[in-house]
């Protein structure tokens, strides 16, 4: 069963544009990784949110150790207020499967 991750990134206000650019640089690489079903960037006034969906825990583990995240970590050094907050979620099917699952 798929695994959903919600990653919250808090850019320092003066580096917001640079953080978004760094994320844009790696998103295509991540979307091409085996097992990536969704990797979508969203924004709120004070934070950036990545909604991720992986085919399995193994795919997520491989992504976590992959070159795209290593590159992103280097690019974001000093530009974010803290390490990303990660929520790894298991789906709870309910209602219409087309509307109740990511």
N, C-alpha and C positions, 0 to 999 in steps of 0.2 A: 504494500500500500504506500502511496505517496507520502512524503514528509514536507510540511510547509514550514518555512522560516520567515520570521519578521525581524529584520535587522534595522535598528534605529541608530542613525548617525547624527551626532550633534556637531555641525561645523562651527568653528569660531566665526562670528559674524563677518569679520574682515576677509575671511577665506572662503566664503560660501560658494562663489563662482568657481574658484579653483577646485574645491571638493567635488562639485557637480561635474566639472570637466574631467577630473581624474576618474570618477565613476563611469562616465560616458566612454572613456578610453578602454575600460576593461569589460563593459557589459557584453559586447559582441563576443569576446573570447569566452566568457562564462556561459552565454547562451548556447555556444557550440560544444560545451563539455558534455560528455556522456551522462545521461540521466537528468539533465536540466530540462524541466518542463515549463518553467516560468522563472523569469528574473526581471522584475519590473521596478523601476525607480519612481517614487512619488515624493512630493514635497509638502511640507507645512511651513508656516512662517519661521519656526525655530529649529526645524529638524528635517532630515531626509529619511525616507523609509524605503527599504528594499523588500519587496514581497517576492519570496522565492518558493519554488515547488520543485522537489527532487523525486525521482522515481523510487529511491530507496535510501536507507541510512548509509549504505555503502557509497552511493553516488555523492551524497552530501559529505561524507568523510573524505572522499577523493578530492572534491572541490575545495574543502577546507585546507588541504595540504598542497593545492595546486599552485602553479605559477601566477595565475591571474590575481589571486588574493595576496600573494607575496609582493607582487608589483604594486597593488593598490595600497598595501600597508606602508610601503616606502613612500609612495606619492602623498599619502595623507599625514605623514609625520609632521607634527607641529601645527596642523591645520584643523584638528578636531579637538573638542573639549575633553573627550574621554574615549576609551575603546568602545566600539559599537556594542550596543545592547542587543543580544540575540535571544529570540524566543523560538525554540524548536517545538513545533506543534504536530500532534497526531490528529487526523480528521475524525470527527464524530458524525457519521452520516445521519441526516435527519431531513425529512420532507422530500421535496423534489430533488433527485440526484443532480440534475442540471443546474440547480440554483443553490443547493446546500453544500456543495464541495468545491474547493478550488482545484 
